[in-house]
Amino acid sequence: MTAPMPVAPCCLTRRQVLRGAGAAAGTVVGASVLAACAQGADPGQAAESVRSAGAGTVVIAVADVPVGGAASAEVNGQPVLVTQPAEGEVHVFSAVCTHEGCTVAPGDGELECPCHRSRFALEDAAVLGGPAPEPLGEVSVTVVDGDVVLA
């Protein structure tokens, strides 16, 4: 019968190693989430960049925007949300949250920021809840031949 090998006092147990790895992973994930929010775009600059694309720029086909909902698109390299609260009523808003600059996405009957849970109305991007201090920036559009285009 062989005697078990003694564990040196400087060595870690398997449990200690796994516990430390979990803490390190949590720190990396937490830092990544914070970095994503801290490096968000400037809401005013994003809306202005969309407007500078010029009148007549096609944003999306109206058929691609659900009635009572929204669709994501991009104009001039900037994310936008196209909403259709009622049949034929179309709006375009900057998708850059006015709180920390995260990208807002279509939600269930509203617009939602995944970072801090700000919520915005489909009709006018008014703040419905969360930490966002202002509505999303609106961009003037019109519908031409079934497409939503910048006005």
C-alpha positions as CSV (number, residue, x, y, z in Angstrom):
1,M,0.0,0.0,0.0
2,T,1.4,3.4,-0.9
3,A,1.1,6.4,1.2
4,P,-0.7,9.5,-0.2
5,M,1.6,12.2,-1.4
6,P,1.6,15.2,1.0
7,V,0.3,18.4,-0.4
8,A,2.7,21.3,-0.1
9,P,1.2,24.2,1.9
10,C,1.7,26.6,-1.1
11,C,-0.5,24.6,-3.4
12,L,-4.2,25.3,-4.0
13,T,-7.0,22.8,-3.8
14,R,-9.1,22.0,-6.8
15,R,-12.0,23.8,-5.1
16,Q,-9.9,27.0,-4.6
17,V,-8.7,27.0,-8.2
18,L,-12.3,26.6,-9.5
19,R,-13.6,29.3,-7.2
20,G,-10.9,31.7,-8.3
21,A,-11.6,31.0,-12.0
22,G,-15.3,31.7,-11.5
23,A,-14.5,35.1,-9.8
24,A,-12.1,36.0,-12.6
25,A,-14.7,35.1,-15.3
26,G,-17.3,37.2,-13.5
27,T,-14.9,40.2,-13.4
28,V,-14.1,39.9,-17.1
29,V,-17.8,39.6,-18.1
30,G,-18.7,42.6,-15.8
31,A,-15.9,44.7,-17.2
32,S,-17.0,43.9,-20.8
33,V,-20.6,45.0,-20.1
34,L,-19.5,48.2,-18.4
35,A,-17.1,48.9,-21.3
36,A,-19.9,48.4,-23.8
37,C,-22.0,51.0,-22.1
38,A,-19.3,53.5,-21.4
39,Q,-18.2,53.5,-25.0
40,G,-21.6,54.3,-26.4
41,A,-22.2,56.8,-29.2
42,D,-23.2,60.4,-28.6
43,P,-27.0,60.6,-29.1
44,G,-27.0,64.1,-30.6
45,Q,-24.2,63.3,-33.0
46,A,-25.8,60.1,-34.1
47,A,-29.1,61.7,-35.1
48,E,-27.2,64.5,-36.9
49,S,-25.2,61.9,-38.8
50,V,-28.4,60.2,-40.0
51,R,-29.9,63.6,-41.1
52,S,-26.7,64.3,-43.1
53,A,-27.3,61.3,-45.3
54,G,-29.6,63.7,-47.3
55,A,-33.2,63.8,-48.4
56,G,-34.4,60.9,-50.5
57,T,-32.1,58.3,-48.8
58,V,-34.0,55.1,-48.5
59,V,-34.1,53.8,-44.9
60,I,-36.3,50.6,-45.2
61,A,-39.4,49.3,-47.0
62,V,-42.6,50.0,-45.1
63,A,-43.5,46.3,-45.6
64,D,-40.5,45.4,-43.4
65,V,-41.8,47.4,-40.4
66,P,-44.5,45.6,-38.4
67,V,-47.7,47.5,-37.6
68,G,-47.6,48.2,-33.8
69,G,-43.9,47.6,-33.7
70,A,-40.5,48.6,-35.0
71,A,-37.6,47.5,-37.1
72,S,-33.9,48.2,-36.9
73,A,-32.0,49.8,-39.8
74,E,-28.9,51.7,-40.5
75,V,-28.4,55.1,-42.2
76,N,-25.1,56.7,-42.9
77,G,-23.4,54.1,-40.6
78,Q,-25.8,55.0,-37.7
79,P,-28.4,52.7,-36.1
80,V,-32.0,53.8,-36.4
81,L,-35.4,52.5,-35.4
82,V,-38.3,52.7,-37.8
83,T,-41.7,52.5,-36.0
84,Q,-45.2,52.0,-37.3
85,P,-47.5,52.5,-34.3
86,A,-50.6,52.4,-36.6
87,E,-51.0,51.3,-40.3
88,G,-49.3,53.9,-42.5
89,E,-47.9,56.0,-39.6
90,V,-44.1,55.8,-39.8
91,H,-41.4,57.4,-37.7
92,V,-37.6,57.1,-37.6
93,F,-35.6,57.6,-34.5
94,S,-31.9,57.4,-33.7
95,A,-31.3,54.1,-32.0
96,V,-28.7,55.6,-29.7
97,C,-30.0,55.7,-26.1
98,T,-29.9,59.2,-24.5
99,H,-28.7,57.6,-21.2
100,E,-25.4,56.0,-22.0
101,G,-25.3,55.7,-25.8
102,C,-26.2,52.0,-26.0
103,T,-28.1,50.8,-29.1
104,V,-31.9,50.6,-28.5
105,A,-33.8,47.8,-30.1
106,P,-37.4,47.0,-31.0
107,G,-39.3,45.6,-28.1
108,D,-42.8,44.4,-27.5
109,G,-44.9,47.4,-28.5
110,E,-42.1,49.8,-27.5
111,L,-38.4,50.4,-27.9
112,E,-36.0,49.0,-25.3
113,C,-32.4,49.7,-24.3
114,P,-30.7,46.5,-23.4
115,C,-28.1,48.1,-21.2
116,H,-30.1,49.8,-18.4
117,R,-33.7,49.0,-19.5
118,S,-34.8,52.4,-20.6
119,R,-38.1,52.1,-22.6
120,F,-39.4,54.5,-25.3
121,A,-42.8,54.9,-27.0
122,L,-43.3,53.9,-30.7
123,E,-45.2,57.1,-31.5
124,D,-42.7,59.8,-30.4
125,A,-39.8,57.9,-28.6
126,A,-40.9,59.5,-25.3
127,V,-39.3,57.9,-22.3
128,L,-41.6,55.4,-20.7
129,G,-39.2,54.2,-18.0
130,G,-35.7,53.7,-17.0
131,P,-32.8,56.1,-16.6
132,A,-32.9,57.8,-20.0
133,P,-33.3,61.6,-19.5
134,E,-34.7,62.4,-23.0
135,P,-36.6,60.9,-25.9
136,L,-34.6,59.4,-28.8
137,G,-33.8,61.9,-31.6
138,E,-36.4,61.9,-34.4
139,V,-35.4,62.1,-38.1
140,S,-37.9,63.5,-40.6
141,V,-39.1,60.9,-43.1
142,T,-41.7,60.4,-45.7
143,V,-43.0,57.4,-47.6
144,V,-42.3,57.2,-51.4
145,D,-43.3,54.2,-53.5
146,G,-43.5,51.9,-50.4
147,D,-40.1,53.0,-49.0
148,V,-39.4,55.1,-45.9
149,V,-37.0,57.8,-47.1
150,L,-35.4,60.8,-45.4
151,A,-37.3,64.0,-45.9
